[in-house]
Amino acid sequence: MTTPPPAPAATPTPIFGEQLDGDRMPLLYEQLRAEHGPVAPVSVAPGINAWLVLGHRELLRLTREEQDFSHDPRRWGQLREGRVPADSPILPMVGWRPALLFADGQQHRRMRAAVSDALARINGHELRRGVRATAERLIAEFADGKQADLVSDYARKLPLMVITGLLGLDGPTGQELVKAIAGLVVANADSADASKRMGAILLALIEEKRHRPGNDVTSALLHHPVGLTDEEVLHNLVVMFVAGNQTTVNWIATTLRILLCDPAFRSSLSGGHLSVDDALDLVLWRFPPTQNFPARYATRDLRFGGQEVRAGDMLILGLAAANADPDILPEDGIPVVGNRSHLAFGAGPHTCPAQDPARLITRTAVDTIRHRLPDLELAVPESELAWIKSPWSKGLAALPVRFTEPQLPRGERATRS
């Protein structure tokens, strides 16, 4: 009996390029789901193929079963076979580093202990006061103009000033670091240079804090009992900063967009029927700040989500698609307010360790601008709002607004007069 030839593999669908932004990506995810089911073949850069995990149940399995899905990119088949160009825009995002994001088992637990303890040392009350004071200074800077772009003038600056302070960086150096991070997450031909600039800034910070420690996250990592090397501290700072900065920028801006564009939600918030945290969770469900996250690598051949996944295959965490999985949403497709079973922060052993300070920063940023600019409104039609073009990050390119007289605290009014 003749064995029939195997069915031809489906052509991978690109999830990168100028034609894809935050408006088009959700439709693409649903097209992929309809055609392939919960796991779909995609390309994440020219010549780089992967599986995009779209299903909520499948993504939970992907994040929890380390015996089948490793975080270590040295298992990646295309890389081991020399089929990844040295200048590939994906490489800075998935190239191996001695950081918790790329480790499994005991090595991951060792580094996560240091990172978690360093983050736990952050005083929540001091952080909230610092965020509020920084937010009010930023509002005062653009208040006289009665208009602003809340992405470039507020959401992009606020996390920078807060997070770089937590790391122990001064303002100008922090700005240089954020520029390098922005070049990295865009995933284009300049990403490799951006990665080098980022590393140089952080190495200088580590050298300083090794000899002159302070009350900051970098010093806490350097002097933790698990004994991280300088290289491990460097790359764990990269993970923390990349995840913390751009994610928080997107979370702030998109929450403000919902409050500006959804009158019923804004009314419920003002009336006390809903909280700012409800708005934050709605964003995490419908517009997760990180829409796709690299990567896991199959440790063996297996059937997963209806697909034949081979050892060494790359799998991408489709966070936005999994949150929109019809199997876990109510019949109307709208997440229930107060439900936090979203996957915006991942799941399993590698769940984001910084989600609590990120939420505090975002909540304080949103709450401060609501109280200081009570008559804030969009300066353009909602249809003109554009998303940045990135396969990984989901954020607004701009959020132009106008307002009348801001309600600034006395100290800020005095500073402006």
N, C-alpha and C positions, 0 to 999 in steps of 0.2 A: 504494500500500500504506500503510495507516494505521500509524503508529508507536505502539506500546502506551505507555500512561502509565507514568511511573517508579513503582517500588514505593514505598509509603509508608515514610518513615524510621522506624526503631525508636524507641520512646519511651525517652528517657534514664532510667537507673536512678539514684536518689539514692545517694550514698555518704557522706552526712552525716546527722546527726540523732540524737536521744536514743536511738532504738531500735537504733543500731549501735554496738557496742564491739568490743574486741579479740577477743572470743569469736565474735561473729557475722560479722565481716568475712571471715575465710577461706572460710566457706561461701558468702558472697555472691560472692567472686571466682570460685569454681568454677562457680556458677550462671551468671555472666556469660560465663565461658569456654565452657561447654556451649552457651549460646544464641547467642553472637556470634563465638566464636573468639578469637584472640589480641589483638584490639582491640575494645573495647566502648563504646557510647555511655552516658555517665553525666552526672549533674549534681553539681557540687561545692559549690554554694550555691544558694539560691533564684534561679531564672532564669538560672543560669550553667551552660552545657553544655560538655562536653569529651569527648575520647576517653581512655579508660583503657587503657594498654598493659599487657596481662597476659602476653604471651609473652616468654620469655627472649631468643629470637633477635630478635624485633621490638624489644625494649627496647635491645638492643645497637645495632641500626641507628639507633634514635631518638637515642641518645646520641653516636654517632660521625659521623653524616652531617649536618654543620652546614649544608651547602648546601640541604638539604631541610627541616631542623628547626632553627629559630633559637631562641636563648634570650631574645631581645629582646621583651618584652611589648608594645612599641609596634606590633608586627605583629599583635596580637590583634584579630581581626575585630570581636567584640562590643564591645570597648573603643573601637575606632576609629569604630564606628557609633553610639556614645553609648548603648549598651544595657546598661551596667554601672552600677548605682546607686552614687553616691558613698559611701554607707555600707555597701556590700556587704562581708560578712565575709571574702570572698576577696581583696579589693583589697590589704590590707596584706601579704599573702603574695606577690602576683604583680605589684604595681605597680612600674613601672620605677624602678630606682635605679642610680647610677653605680658598680656593683659587679661583680666577676667573674662572679657568678651570672647576670647579665642581659646579658652581653656575648658577642660572637662574635669569631673571628679574632684579628687583631693586638691589638685593644683588650683582649680577654680574656687573651691571653698576657702583655701588659704588666702587668696587675693581678695575675695569678696569680704572676708572677715575684716581685713584692713580698711577696705573702702567703706563698708557699713559702719564701722566704728568711727572713722573720720567724719562721716556725714552725721552720725548720731551726736557728735560733739557740738554741732551747730545749735546755738541757742535760738529756739523758735521765736521768743519774744523780741530778742535783739534783731533777728532777721526781719521780722514784721516791721519793727520801727524803722530799720534801715531802708527797707523797700519803700515804705510810705514816704519817708523823707526824700529819697531819690526821685520817686514818682512826682512829688510836689515840685521839686526843683525843675524837672523836665517840663512839667505843665507850665510853670512860670516862664520858662524860656520861650515858649511859643504863644503864650496867652494874649499878648498885646495884638497879635495879628488876627485874632478871632477866627483862625483857621489853621489846620495842621494836617499832616499825613501821619496817622497814628501808627503806621508801620515804621517809617524811617525816623520820625521824631520821638517816638515813645516805645513801642514794643521792641524794636531792634536795639535801642540804647539801654533800656532798663535792665534786662537780664545780663547784658555785658557788664554794666557797672556793678551789679550785685555779685555775679558769679566770679568775676575776676578778683573782686575784693575777698571773696571766700577762699580763693586759691592763694591769695597773698600777692597778686600782681598790682602794679600801679595802673592808673587810668590809660596813659598813652600806650604802654606795652599791651594792655588788655585790648585796646582797639586794633593793634596790629595782629594780635592773635585771632580776633574775630574775623578780620579780613581773610586770614589764611583759612579759617574754618569754612567760611562762605565759599571760597574757591574749591575746597575739598568736597563739600556735599553737592555742588552742582554737577559733579561727575563729567568733566570734559577734559580736553587736552591739557589744560593748565593745572589739573588736580595734583599731579605729582610734585610740581614746584610748590604748590600751596602746602602740601604735606611736609616738605622740607623746611619751609619757613616756620610752620607750626612747631616742628620738633626743635628747632634752634631756640625759639623763645622759651619753650618749656625747660630745655636743658639748662639755660641760664638761670631760670627760676629755681630749679632743683639745687644747683650749685650754691646759690645764695642761702636757701633754707636749710641745707645740710649743715652749714657753718653758723647761720644766724636764724635759728628756728623762731617762729612766731605762733600766734593763736590763729592758725589757718589750716585748711585741708591739706595742703602740700606738706607742711611740717608734720601733721598728724600721720600721714602716710609714711614719711621718711623715718619716723621714730616709732613706728608700731612694732609690737613684740614679734610679729611673724617675720620681720627682717626683710622687707622688700629691697631689692637692689635699686640703684638709681634708674636703670633701664626699665624696671617694672613700674616704678613710680611714674616715670615719663609716660608710658603707654597707658597706664590706668588713668592718668590725668587727661590724656587725649580722649579716652572713652567717655569719661565723665563730662568733659567740656563739650564735645561734639553732641552728646545726648542732651546735656543740660541746656546749652545756650539756644540752639536753633529750635529745639522742641518747645522751649518756653516762649520764644518769640512768636512762633506759630499759634501756640495755645492762647496767648494774650490777644493777639490780633483777631483770631477767628471768633473768640468769645465776644469781643467787642462788636464784631460784624453781626453776630446773631442778635445782640441787644439792640443794635441800630436798625436792623432789617425786619425784626419780628415784633410788631407792636404789642401783640397779645402776650408774648413772653416778657417783654419789658414792663408791661402793666402789671403782670403777676409778680414780677420781681419787686417793683416799686411798692406794691400793695402788701408785700410780705407773704404772699402765697407760695412763692418759690424763693430759693436762696441763690446766691452767687455760685455756690457749689453745684446746684442743679444745672446752671448754665455751663459750668466747666465740664460736668459729666456729659451733657448733651453734645458738646464739641468732641469729647473723646470718643463718643459713639459714632457720630455722623461725619466728623472731619478730623480724625486722629492726626496730630501734628506730624507724626512719622507714618507715612502711608504704607511703605514697604521697608523691610529691614533685612539686611544680609547678615549672616547666611548660616545654614546648616549643611552638613555633608554626609551623605548616606554611608554607613559603615559596612553595608552588605547589600546584595541584590534583594529587593523586596517589592511586593505589590502594595502600593500606597495611594489611597484616594482614587482607585481605579486605574492607576498608571503603573507601568513596569519601571521602577526606579532602580538604577544600577549603582553599585558601590562607587563612591567618588563623585556622584552627581551633586551639584549645588542645588539647594532648596532655599527659596526666599520666603520670609514671613510676610504674607499679605495681610497686614493688620487692618487696613481700611476695608478690604474685601471680606475678611472674616467677620468684622463687626456688622457687615451688611448681609450676612448669610441668612437667607429666608428661613432656614431651619431653626434659628434661635430667636427670631424677632416675632412680635405680635402680628396678627393678621394684617393690620394696617401698615406694617413695615416701619413703624415709628418706635424707637426705644422708649421704655417706660422711665419716667423721671425718677431718679433715685437709684436706678439699677446700675451697679458698678461692675458687672461681669464682662465688660468690654475687654479687649485685648490691646488697648493703646499702649500699655506699658509692658507688653509681652506676658509670659506666663512661665510657670515652672521654676527651676533653680536659678534661671537667669532673669527673672522679673526685675525691672529697673529698680535699683536700690535707692535712687534719688527722687522717687515720685512724691514723697511727703514735702521736702523743701521746694520742689518744683510747683506743687499745688499751692503752697503758702505764698510763693512769689507771685504766681499768676492771680490768685484770689485777691491779694492785696493790691496788685496793679490795677485790676479791673474795678475793684471797689473804690479805690482812690479816685480814679478818673470819673466814675459815676457821680461821686459826691462833689468833686471840684468843678466839673463841667456838666451841670444837671440838664441843660437844654441842648446837649450835643446831638447833632444830626448829620447824616451823610451829605456831602457836598456834590455828589454825582449820583445818577441813577444806579440802583443795585446791579443792573445788568452790565454796567461798565467796570465793575470790580474784576480784577484779573488775578489769577494764581501764578506763583512762580512755576517754572518748568523744571521739574526734577523727578526722577523715578523714585526717590526716597522720601523727600520732605514735602509736606503739604502745607503751604502757607500763602497768605495774600502777598501780592507784589506791592500793593499800596492800599491805604484806607483813608481817602481824603474826607475830612469833616469840617464843619463850621459850628460856631457857638457864639454866644453874646458875652456876658460878663462872667468870667470864672469866679468861683467861690474859693479864693486862695486863703490859706491861713495868714495871720497878721504878719508873721516874719517874712513870708514870701512877698506879700504886698509891699512891705517896707523895702525889701531888696530891689523890687522893680521900680519903685518911685524915685 
